């Protein structure tokens, strides 16, 4: 990797560098890659953090600190962006930041914004506040928030309540006069601190507080990830599928409809149990996820499916939906026939379909209609079924 950034000065504007700390190896947010490389509603956490700053024309250089072995993840997450070649992190956050500051020193920026990659929901207003404070003469500009929860501590088995008056939570981006924070890191790099404001404190820099934002949360756990997705409105996608099926009546004494056996003076002809209701529903589910049709999954030419219970076809379609992380919102089946009468069996059908799909019965509807004596269903030559389903893919 070589630096691709071309230095540029914008007339009358200060020269700002962005330093993103993405060297963590934490996987508490789930998955097998560190959280900053995980997908947050379809875009990696790191990429979202970078994109959040992209509107500032005066950010002249962006330096990212990454963990060793994360080069490929970094390349994938930052594809197409103009960034300085990443530098390797160190054993502590502050040492990692120091590496980044040293790499940036050749750029000679006026200011540097140091931001945790794990805070992807940073707003433009907050970034603007930090930069404005620096341009107004502060050595350091730090977003702070009050503590709302009551704080507890336990020492040798003894609980204690910590007065929260005056306590504040520090967020990032923390902005600094570049020379001042680099000097502070050089001088106090041996100190064990967890943010850069602490370096500014040690160095006696002029610190200005700006209002932080609850939304600017640091993603650490799986809960944080889910909460951040909620704040982003999720990436849920809703899809609809439809299915239709018809089977012919032949001599017999029962029919299977929507998984329920009903006594009748005829039966339905078919390779399987000829349950047109479940077949239409299976096709609707397959249709919603673009997974072909029932004939492709269970060819009527395959003797394996002779007389088969159609519940397994529907179960299979549902398992394909679940494999995609999807969920059924609702299923609506219409049975079209003169006979048998569906009304007396409707609730049993709803319950059985819900059981097969493993969803609440309130998500399943079974309706029936005749065709007023017209057509093949009107002449009792057979019956037909239609089904419509709505499914959700992705995270709400
Ligand atoms: Mg069929």
Boltz pocket constraint, residues with backbone or C-beta under 6 A from the ligand:
constraints:
  - pocket:
      binder: B
      contacts: [[A, 245], [A, 246], [A, 247], [A, 270], [A, 274], [A, 275], [A, 276], [A, 279]]
      max_distance: 6.0
